[in-house]
Amino acid sequence: MGETFSDDLTNINQFDIPDVILDEIQKNIEEIISNFPVPEDNKLDVIRKINFMYSRTRYLSLTDSLTGLYNRRHLDNCIEREFLRSKRYSSDLSAAIIDIDFFKKINDSYGHLCGDFVLKETAYLILENFRKTDLVFRYGGEEFVVILTETGAENAFIPLERLRKLIESYPFKYNGTAINLTVSIGISSNNVETVEEFLDNADKALYKAKQSGRNNSVIYSE
């Protein structure tokens, strides 16, 4: 069978569609419908359906299809916005990179479907552990990023360490098989000049967490 329109929507986040283009598409479609020879009684319904499809397409372009988290593209937009906002208002901001330890072994031992299961369960635990004002992204592969608004690194350490312990003790089970899972976490604060340094420092802290034995949380320090 050929792909359906819903299949196209599911796969839309594989493409990099700038927000401005999506907005322009919606605007043009509404103008076309308004001038198209559609019965007046049906025009509003058609526009509503177009807007729904537009909203769905835009949502999918910003999310990771496996985990439902925001994707790397949306991270690039959000982290710069939040960083600049924190600088403007002199507010705290922290970033954390969370990496599943020895994820390749899970794929090799239990298969990629099990790996997908672990990624989805981990994403769920991360979302449940943070505030609605915090932003959670799938960074790529087995890595996730959390941006904690109005929160310095020391205070960010508390929920992140709680998450680490939760994952360590969580009863992951795939097809009846128990899976032991741990994560390493690198944390940075916005006491730097650029957004690139902000995320890079979290990555450096993650490297230290892995070098010191994994399954721990590290705040970046010089």
Number of C-alpha atoms within 10 A of each C-alpha: 3 5 7 9 9 10 10 11 18 15 15 20 20 14 10 10 15 11 12 9 10 16 14 11 13 18 12 12 16 19 12 12 15 15 10 11 9 12 8 10 8 9 17 15 11 15 18 12 12 16 16 12 15 18 15 14 19 19 15 21 26 24 22 22 16 12 19 15 22 23 23 18 19 17 21 12 10 15 19 15 12 19 24 15 14 17 15 9 8 11 14 19 23 28 31 31 27 26 25 21 18 13 19 14 11 19 15 11 11 15 12 13 12 18 20 16 16 23 21 16 15 22 20 14 15 23 16 11 13 17 12 10 10 15 19 23 26 26 22 12 10 19 19 24 26 24 27 24 19 16 18 19 21 12 13 23 21 12 14 24 17 13 21 22 15 16 21 15 11 17 12 17 13 14 7 7 9 11 14 13 21 19 24 26 32 29 33 31 26 25 14 13 10 13 17 11 15 24 23 18 25 26 21 19 25 27 18 20 23 20 10 12 9 19 20 19 26 24 22 22 11 4
